Amino acid sequence: MTPTWRKPVGILLMLLYILIWVVIIASLSPWIEGLHIVVQTLFYVFCGIIWIFPLKPALFWMEHGKWPSKQGK
């Protein structure tokens, strides 16, 4: 197997995506801090899990060189 440019580019794009996600969530903290602690916890747990789902197609692209088709689902 020969190395491709997709993996380094994909990693850089994922790091950029994570940085943007963190900045967005951190910028919401002034509004979140006034909520009840349980609501804050649920919000941060949700945001800590949901960020991974958009990366699945990108990981598939990095490995296979094409975007996943919707036909198989």
C-alpha positions in Angstrom: 0.0 0.0 0.0 1.2 3.4 -0.8 0.6 6.3 1.5 -2.0 8.8 0.4 -2.4 12.5 1.1 -5.9 11.9 2.5 -4.8 10.8 6.0 -2.6 13.8 6.9 -5.2 16.2 5.4 -8.0 14.4 7.2 -6.2 14.6 10.5 -5.6 18.3 10.1 -9.2 18.9 9.2 -10.3 16.8 12.2 -8.1 18.8 14.5 -9.5 22.1 13.1 -13.0 20.8 13.5 -12.3 19.9 17.2 -10.8 23.3 17.8 -13.8 25.0 16.3 -16.2 22.8 18.3 -14.3 23.6 21.6 -14.4 27.3 20.9 -18.1 27.2 20.2 -19.0 25.2 23.3 -16.7 27.4 25.5 -18.3 30.5 24.1 -21.6 29.2 25.3 -20.4 28.9 28.9 -21.7 32.4 30.1 -25.2 31.2 29.3 -24.8 27.7 30.6 -23.3 28.7 34.0 -26.6 30.2 35.1 -28.4 26.9 34.7 -28.9 24.2 37.3 -25.9 21.9 37.8 -27.8 18.9 36.4 -28.7 20.8 33.2 -25.1 21.9 32.9 -23.8 18.3 33.3 -26.3 17.0 30.7 -25.3 19.8 28.3 -21.6 19.1 28.6 -22.0 15.3 28.4 -24.2 15.7 25.3 -21.7 18.1 23.7 -18.8 15.8 24.7 -20.4 12.9 22.8 -22.2 14.4 19.8 -19.0 15.9 18.3 -17.8 12.5 17.2 -20.7 11.6 14.8 -19.8 14.1 12.0 -16.3 12.5 11.9 -17.5 9.1 10.8 -17.8 10.0 7.1 -14.5 11.8 7.2 -12.8 8.7 8.7 -14.4 6.6 6.0 -13.1 9.0 3.3 -9.6 8.9 4.8 -9.5 5.1 4.6 -11.3 4.4 1.3 -11.0 7.6 -0.7 -14.7 8.1 -1.3 -17.7 9.3 0.7 -20.0 6.6 2.2 -23.0 6.0 0.0 -26.5 6.2 1.5 -27.7 3.2 -0.5 -26.3 0.6 1.9 -28.2 2.0 4.9 
